[in-house]
Amino acid sequence: MAYSKLSRTSDQRKALLRDLVTDIIINERIVTTEAKAKELKKLADKMVTLAKNGSLAARRQAAETVRLEAVTEKQNALQKLFDEIGPRYKDRTGGYTRIIKTVPRRGDAAPMAIIEFV
């Protein structure tokens, strides 16, 4: 499996990607570096595919990755994924996210990008 290490150890990388995928589910659009956005796209598309399935097994698989952060008082990120985002893409076969490149970050000139659900 090909992936980018993002200059981190495996546990740090997994924690970073879990946080990013939870943030994109909650906000539906985030600004990050291009490298992180490209890695996040793979994981976010997998989570939407699981949400489209909607079974208990798929919910448990997604719960291993998505953090249980609150979206509203009665809804967390995992519930939003399965109740809102999954049904939205029921007729779509793939490509649930898009990456839009933006201006480099001020300070270190890192290439930045916006990643959002289509």
N, C-alpha and C positions, 0 to 999 in steps of 0.2 A: 504494500500500500504506500503510495507516494504522498508525502505531506511535508510541510515546512516546519522546522523546529522552532522558529520564532525566537531564537537565541535564549531558550529556556530549558530547564529540565522537564522531564515528562510530567511530573506532578504539577509543576507550575503552569505548564502548557494546558493541561486538562482543566485546571481551575480557571484559567483565563478564558478558554473557549466555552466552558459552562456559564461563566458570567456573561460573556458576550451573547450567547444564544438566548439566555434568559432576558437580557436587555432588549434584544431585537423583537422578542415575542411581546414584551410589555409595551415598548415604544413604537414598534413597527418600522423604525428608521433610526439608525445610529451613524455617527461619524467616527471613523477609526482609520488606521493606516491601511494601505493597500494590501500588504501581506496578511494582516489579520483579517481583513475583509474577505480575501480569497479563501482562507481556511474556514472562516465562519460560514461562507456560502455553502460549502459541502455539508456541514453539520446542520445548518438551518433547513436545507432542502430535505435531509433525512428526517428531521423532526416533523416537517409538514407531511411527508409521506406516511409516517406513523399515525399522525393525526387524521389523515384521510381514511385510514383503515378503521380507526375508532374502536378496536377491540380492547378487551382488558389487558391482553398480553402486550399490545402496542402501547397502551397507556403506561404499563409498568416499565417497558423499555425506555420510553421517553422520560419517565420519572428518574431514571438513572442519570440522565444528563441535565435536564431542566431543573433549576433550583425552585423551591417553593416560596417565591417572593410574592407578596400581595400586590395585585393590580388595583383592586378596589377592596372594600371591607369584606365582601362576600365572594371574591374571586381571586385565585392565584394564577401564576403564569401558566402552569400546566392545564388548568381548567380553561383558560383563554385559548390556549393552543388547540385543544380538542373541541371546544364549543363554538369558537368564532373563526379561527384561522383555517382549520382543517376543512370544514364545510364550504368555505369560500373558494377553495381550489379543487372541489370535487370533480369538475369536468376537465381540469388541466392535467396534462401528463408529466409535467416537469417544469423546471425553470421558475421557481416560486420567488426567487430573489433577484435583484439586480444590483450591480455595482456601478456607481457613477464617480469617476475620478474628479477630484477638486484640486485647489491650489495647494502647494506644499506647506507644511506646518512651519509657522514662524519659530525660529529658535534653532532647530536642527535640520530644517528643510526636508523632513520625512514626507514621502508622497502620501497624501491623504485621500480618502474615498468615503462616499456615503453608500451604505448598504441598506436596502429597504425591500419590503415585500412588494411584488408587482401589483 
